[in-house]
């Protein structure tokens, strides 16, 4: 009933590498970062993925990561993608970008660059991104504008930088950016790990939205500003990636195909790999893509809900992380019997932000990844002990 | 920036947009950062003639030849072009 044929995977997100010079504590990548890049798809494998996706009807292609500029074959991939008929977006920290590289990528067929900022000034950007890169980001922003390539600036928001929205917008306006996205971070991967120190208070959000609206009014027509509110403050959930298995397809650096970037957290799912299966087979027939496609999998209160087609039950990963069961309603929904969990979390976030909280953030880097995995396995073996002893009895 | 006189100016498709036929959707589309516009058959007929610089009169002429006897064609084309100009799908050519 909800099967496939009407669904075209219009968006292909190609996560070229998990390697990244920035260490954002809100990153949605998994906590388990492999230290080595040897398992990454090769140039030929990516070209095959792009060709297959295009055949399925994909038109938008995002090169992302990690930091896609880390890949030496980026230009070659852009050339190939363009010849296949993709519209190509580069989602980057701008580290590794140069004026020459912008020219080359534009000539290769790149349509749009999105540059992310971690803070609104040099010090804060360094503190929150773990990289001294603010001046370079501003320089590259100006260069992209100069070379007349479509540009979006992305300022990822959380409780530690929401007060900087005005400073950021002024910077963006002064360099001539036409499109700015103020996106509250989502709580997956590293973002979930750091949630306590990322989730903003309601007061912070109200103030940031007020400043944004004022700015919009003042610069109407010159700059478009998008404000993405954090999930936890809504009383209805957002659809997962426009609906699980309806529009989006993410291929991660190792070739696994995901309906959304975060789906790896859901246990019991098998992630088919482009090294073993055709993309068409994965999109249309894999258990993964059919598991939560449409509404067939729903339980109450979603099953009989008149709004079920609107949000399709919300985010499966959020349901899992906050209720322990991925087939539950997204607890962001006020109709969910687990909505209390969300309220408990947001209640704790109502304290005012204090500068010294920044020290509590765990930055995304291989060292911390190793440490977290070690802690997890120690915890697992510690909790295993009573079980094994009962078995012995 | 989009201020130009549709009756006198030479214009073309905005290079920021990617215009193409989509087999999977059986229609022409305009692609832009992270988005897509599906075009009707008549919109596509007009826009594919804007890939190279053109004028309103030239466009109407070409379409009249292609679809002889189509009623109200000139008006429809002007209406669409005004809309396309507002959306920045077409921009002045030659700068």
Interface residues (C-beta under 8 A of the other chain):
Chain A: X8 X10 X56 X57 X59 X60 X62 X85 X87 X89 X111 X112 X114 X150 X152 X179
Chain B: X16 X18 X20 X22 X23 X24 X25 X29 X31 X32 X33 X34 X35 X36
